[in-house]
Amino acid sequence: MTPAPHRRRITPAATAALLVIGLGAAAPVAAHAAPVAALTAAAPTPTPTTEQGLRKSLDALNEEAEILTEKYNKTRVDLGKAMQAQRAAADEAARLRAAAAPARERLGQLAAANYMTGAPDAIFGSSGSPDGLSDRAYLAQNQAAAVKALQKQIDQAESAQRSAEAKTAQVRKAAADAKQARAAARGKVAEVMKRLDKLTTTHVRDPHTGLSATIKGSGLPAKMARKALTKIGSPYVWAAAGPTGFDCSGLVVWAYAQVGKPGLPHYTGDLFALGTKVSRSELRSGDLVYFGGNLHHMGIYLGDGKFLHAPQTGDVVKISNLSDRSDFAGANRIS
């Protein structure tokens, strides 16, 4: 007798295998990440004792620090991309698992019913013959095949997720190494700067006021401050910019010209617009300090809370206490 068109031939062993495919879980696949070499600052510890030697060492260390900073910046960008890829892989794996869940649950229900009731027609035809499948069982077979295909995709997605997680961990370690290397390089820069400051520290006492100050640093502002200090005792002259008399902004313009920066504007408002603004707590030797709401007066910060200025008609260039001024309006640094 010819089987009905809706019957499909299959053996009981094949049916059991179908259920195993539908209900089984994929074995995990180990993900391996290649080790990342730590970035380190290659520059040696500076040993020069002269200003020229220290400056040469400082230039090399600053270049090294800049290179390492850019490496660190790159690892931060790479880490952001790796984390984004990890999230995408996790979302895809979760989506595929959710897609397979309903079919897998239905297969489980059919298997459980067959086991609990012992009814052969739960899977096989009503006669229990292994020669054909009922419509219900045929649909289950197709569903199991679909789950099998989905499971393959799930395995691939989970493998990709593990690879993405390993890549993120790898890049995170590289970023930490780059950050540590950059910090080490910047530490060496700071060490050389301290040596330069110590080598180029100047102590001065104003015989007119009896005040003393210490100028530290080897940069352009500190050099300018030292030049300005040579004019202690010079008379205040309105609108003058040296070499024998000065007003407040004229002293700054003259001192900067002596250290290779001529042509600065002889006006407090324009000078305040230049350089970098500095807070009072961050003042260093050579920073310019301004007073009054309309910036009608200015001076050169020296250190230890002291500043140099040309005060007013009848007075001379001198050192004063910054704390004596209640109209401090701001400060900047011109390099």
C-alpha positions as CSV (number, residue, x, y, z in Angstrom):
1,M,0.0,0.0,0.0
2,T,1.3,3.4,-0.9
3,P,1.9,5.7,2.1
4,A,-0.2,8.8,2.4
5,P,1.5,12.0,1.1
6,H,1.7,13.5,4.5
7,R,3.8,10.6,6.0
8,R,7.6,10.7,6.0
9,R,9.8,7.6,6.5
10,I,12.1,7.7,9.5
11,T,13.6,5.3,12.1
12,P,13.1,5.5,15.9
13,A,16.9,6.0,16.3
14,A,16.8,9.0,13.9
15,T,13.9,10.4,15.9
16,A,15.8,10.1,19.1
17,A,18.8,11.9,17.5
18,L,16.5,14.7,16.5
19,L,15.5,15.3,20.1
20,V,19.1,15.3,21.2
21,I,19.9,17.9,18.6
22,G,17.0,20.1,19.6
23,L,17.6,19.9,23.3
24,G,21.4,19.7,23.4
25,A,23.7,22.6,24.3
26,A,26.9,23.5,22.5
27,A,30.2,22.7,24.3
28,P,32.2,25.9,25.1
29,V,35.2,26.8,23.0
30,A,38.2,28.2,24.7
31,A,39.3,31.7,23.6
32,H,43.0,32.6,23.8
33,A,44.4,36.1,23.8
34,A,47.9,36.9,22.8
35,P,50.0,38.6,25.5
36,V,50.6,42.3,25.1
37,A,54.1,43.8,25.6
38,A,54.0,46.6,28.2
39,L,55.0,50.1,27.0
40,T,57.8,51.6,28.9
41,A,59.6,54.9,28.8
42,A,62.9,54.1,27.1
43,A,64.7,57.3,28.1
44,P,67.4,56.8,30.8
45,T,67.4,58.6,34.1
46,P,68.9,62.0,33.5
47,T,72.4,62.6,35.0
48,P,73.6,66.0,33.6
49,T,74.5,68.6,36.2
50,T,74.9,71.7,33.9
51,E,71.9,73.8,32.7
52,Q,72.9,73.0,29.1
53,G,73.0,69.3,29.7
54,L,69.7,69.3,31.7
55,R,68.0,71.2,28.9
56,K,69.2,68.7,26.3
57,S,67.9,65.8,28.5
58,L,64.7,67.7,29.1
59,D,64.1,68.0,25.3
60,A,64.6,64.2,24.8
61,L,62.4,63.3,27.7
62,N,59.6,65.7,26.5
63,E,59.7,64.1,23.1
64,E,59.5,60.6,24.7
65,A,56.6,61.7,26.9
66,E,54.8,63.1,23.9
67,I,55.2,59.8,21.9
68,L,54.0,57.8,24.9
69,T,51.0,60.1,25.4
70,E,49.9,59.5,21.8
71,K,50.3,55.8,22.3
72,Y,48.1,56.0,25.4
73,N,45.6,58.1,23.4
74,K,45.5,55.4,20.7
75,T,44.9,52.6,23.3
76,R,42.0,54.6,24.7
77,V,40.4,54.8,21.3
78,D,41.1,51.1,20.7
79,L,39.5,50.2,24.0
80,G,36.4,52.1,23.1
81,K,36.1,50.2,19.8
82,A,36.8,46.8,21.5
83,M,34.1,47.4,24.2
84,Q,31.6,48.4,21.5
85,A,32.5,45.2,19.5
86,Q,32.1,43.1,22.7
87,R,28.6,44.5,23.4
88,A,27.6,43.9,19.8
89,A,28.8,40.3,20.0
90,A,27.0,39.7,23.3
91,D,23.7,41.2,21.9
92,E,23.9,39.0,18.8
93,A,24.5,35.8,20.9
94,A,21.6,36.7,23.2
95,R,19.3,37.4,20.2
96,L,20.1,34.0,18.6
97,R,19.5,32.2,21.9
98,A,16.2,33.9,22.3
99,A,15.2,32.9,18.7
100,A,16.0,29.2,19.4
101,A,14.2,29.1,22.8
102,P,10.6,28.6,21.6
103,A,11.4,25.7,19.2
104,R,13.6,24.1,21.8
105,E,10.9,24.3,24.4
106,R,8.4,22.7,22.1
107,L,10.7,19.8,21.4
108,G,11.2,19.4,25.1
109,Q,7.5,19.2,25.7
110,L,7.1,16.6,23.0
111,A,9.9,14.5,24.4
112,A,8.5,14.8,28.0
113,A,5.0,13.8,26.8
114,N,6.4,10.7,25.1
115,Y,8.4,9.7,28.1
116,M,5.6,10.3,30.7
117,T,2.7,8.7,28.8
118,G,4.6,6.1,26.8
119,A,2.3,6.9,23.9
120,P,4.0,6.1,20.7
121,D,1.9,8.5,18.7
122,A,3.4,11.4,20.5
123,I,6.2,11.2,17.9
124,F,5.3,8.3,15.6
125,G,2.1,7.7,13.6
126,S,-1.0,6.5,15.3
127,S,-0.2,2.9,14.5
128,G,3.2,3.3,16.2
129,S,4.8,2.2,13.0
130,P,8.4,3.4,12.4
131,D,7.6,3.6,8.7
132,G,6.0,7.0,8.9
133,L,5.6,10.2,10.9
134,S,2.4,11.9,11.9
135,D,1.9,15.5,10.8
136,R,2.8,16.5,14.4
137,A,6.0,14.6,14.4
138,Y,6.9,15.8,10.9
139,L,6.6,19.4,12.1
140,A,8.7,18.5,15.1
141,Q,11.4,17.1,12.8
142,N,11.4,20.3,10.8
143,Q,11.5,22.3,14.0
144,A,14.5,20.3,15.3
145,A,16.3,20.9,12.0
146,A,15.7,24.7,12.4
147,V,17.0,24.6,16.0
148,K,20.0,22.7,14.8
149,A,20.8,25.4,12.3
150,L,20.2,28.1,15.0
151,Q,22.4,26.3,17.4
152,K,25.3,26.4,14.9
153,Q,24.8,30.1,14.7
154,I,24.6,30.4,18.5
155,D,27.9,28.5,18.8
156,Q,29.5,30.9,16.3
157,A,28.1,33.9,18.1
158,E,29.2,32.8,21.5
159,S,32.7,32.1,20.2
160,A,32.8,35.6,18.7
161,Q,31.6,37.0,22.0
162,R,34.4,35.2,23.9
163,S,36.9,36.4,21.3
164,A,35.6,40.0,21.8
165,E,35.9,39.7,25.5
166,A,39.5,38.5,25.3
167,K,40.3,41.3,22.9
168,T,38.8,43.9,25.3
169,A,40.9,42.5,28.1
170,Q,44.0,42.6,25.9
171,V,43.4,46.2,24.9
172,R,42.5,47.3,28.4
173,K,45.9,45.9,29.6
174,A,47.7,47.7,26.8
175,A,46.0,51.0,27.9
176,A,47.0,50.4,31.5
177,D,50.6,49.7,30.4
178,A,50.6,52.8,28.2
179,K,49.3,55.0,31.0
180,Q,52.0,53.7,33.3
181,A,54.7,54.3,30.8
182,R,53.4,57.8,30.2
183,A,53.4,58.5,33.9
184,A,57.0,57.3,34.2
185,A,58.1,59.5,31.4
186,R,56.4,62.5,32.9
187,G,58.0,61.7,36.2
188,K,61.4,61.9,34.6
189,V,60.5,65.3,33.0
190,A,59.5,66.6,36.5
191,E,62.8,65.3,37.9
192,V,64.8,67.2,35.3
193,M,62.6,70.3,35.9
194,K,63.4,70.2,39.6
195,R,67.1,69.9,38.9
196,L,66.9,72.9,36.5
197,D,64.9,74.9,39.1
198,K,67.5,74.1,41.8
199,L,70.3,75.0,39.4
200,T,68.6,78.3,38.4
201,T,67.3,79.5,41.8
202,T,68.0,83.2,42.5
203,H,67.7,84.8,45.9
204,V,67.4,88.6,46.0
205,R,66.8,91.3,48.6
206,D,65.4,94.7,48.0
207,P,67.5,97.3,49.9
208,H,64.6,99.8,49.6
209,T,61.9,97.7,51.2
210,G,64.0,95.1,53.0
211,L,61.9,92.3,51.4
212,S,63.5,89.2,50.0
213,A,62.3,86.8,47.2
214,T,63.4,83.6,45.6
215,I,63.1,83.2,41.8
216,K,62.9,79.6,40.6
217,G,62.8,78.2,37.1
218,S,64.7,78.4,33.9
219,G,61.9,79.2,31.5
220,L,61.4,82.4,29.7
221,P,59.1,84.0,32.4
222,A,61.7,83.3,35.1
223,K,64.5,84.7,33.0
224,M,62.4,87.8,32.3
225,A,61.9,88.2,36.1
226,R,65.6,88.1,36.7
227,K,66.2,90.8,34.1
228,A,63.6,93.0,35.7
229,L,65.2,92.6,39.1
230,T,68.3,94.3,37.8
231,K,66.2,97.5,37.7
232,I,65.4,97.6,41.4
233,G,65.6,101.2,42.5
234,S,65.0,102.7,39.0
235,P,62.5,105.6,39.1
236,Y,58.9,105.4,38.0
237,V,58.4,107.4,34.9
238,W,55.0,107.6,33.3
239,A,54.8,105.8,29.9
240,A,58.5,104.8,30.0
241,A,59.8,101.4,29.1
242,G,63.5,101.8,30.1
243,P,66.3,101.6,30.2
244,T,66.5,104.1,33.1
245,G,62.8,104.7,34.0
246,F,59.7,102.6,33.8
247,D,56.0,102.5,34.4
248,C,54.3,99.3,35.5
249,S,53.7,97.8,32.0
250,G,56.9,99.4,30.6
251,L,59.0,97.3,33.0
252,V,57.5,94.1,31.7
253,V,57.9,95.1,28.0
254,W,61.6,96.0,28.6
255,A,62.4,92.8,30.6
256,Y,60.9,90.6,27.9
257,A,62.8,92.4,25.2
258,Q,66.0,91.5,27.0
259,V,65.3,87.8,26.9
260,G,64.4,87.6,23.2
261,K,60.7,88.6,23.2
262,P,60.5,92.2,22.0
263,G,57.5,94.1,20.8
264,L,55.0,93.3,23.5
265,P,52.2,95.8,23.8
266,H,52.9,98.6,26.3
267,Y,49.4,98.4,27.9
268,T,48.1,96.3,30.7
269,G,44.9,95.3,29.0
270,D,46.7,94.0,25.9
271,L,49.3,92.1,28.0
272,F,46.5,90.5,30.0
273,A,45.0,89.1,26.8
274,L,48.2,87.3,25.9
275,G,49.6,83.9,27.2
276,T,47.8,81.6,29.5
277,K,45.7,82.6,32.5
278,V,47.0,81.4,35.9
279,S,45.2,81.1,39.2
280,R,46.6,82.8,42.2
281,S,47.4,79.4,43.8
282,E,49.4,78.4,40.7
283,L,51.6,81.5,40.5
284,R,55.2,80.8,39.5
285,S,58.3,83.1,39.1
286,G,57.8,85.4,36.1
287,D,54.0,85.3,36.0
288,L,52.4,88.6,35.5
289,V,49.9,89.9,38.1
290,Y,47.2,92.5,37.6
291,F,45.3,94.8,39.9
292,G,42.1,96.8,39.8
293,G,38.8,96.2,38.0
294,N,40.2,98.1,35.0
295,L,43.6,96.5,35.2
296,H,45.2,99.9,36.0
297,H,48.3,98.3,37.5
298,M,50.5,95.2,37.1
299,G,53.7,93.6,38.3
300,I,55.9,90.5,38.0
301,Y,55.5,87.7,40.5
302,L,58.7,86.5,42.0
303,G,57.8,83.8,44.5
304,D,57.2,83.5,48.2
305,G,54.2,85.8,47.9
306,K,56.3,88.7,46.5
307,F,56.1,90.7,43.3
308,L,58.2,93.3,41.5
309,H,56.6,96.5,40.1
310,A,57.0,100.1,39.3
311,P,54.3,101.6,41.6
312,Q,53.7,105.3,40.9
313,T,55.2,108.7,40.4
314,G,57.8,109.5,43.1
315,D,58.5,105.8,43.8
316,V,61.0,103.3,42.4
317,V,60.9,99.7,41.0
318,K,60.7,97.6,44.1
319,I,59.6,94.3,45.7
320,S,56.2,94.3,47.5
321,N,54.0,91.7,49.2
322,L,51.2,90.4,47.1
323,S,49.1,90.2,50.2
324,D,49.2,94.0,50.6
325,R,47.0,94.3,47.5
326,S,43.3,93.9,48.0
327,D,42.5,94.5,44.3
328,F,44.2,91.4,42.8
329,A,42.4,91.0,39.4
330,G,44.2,88.0,37.8
331,A,47.4,86.7,36.4
332,N,48.8,85.2,33.2
333,R,52.0,83.5,31.9
334,I,53.7,84.6,28.7
335,S,56.2,82.2,27.4
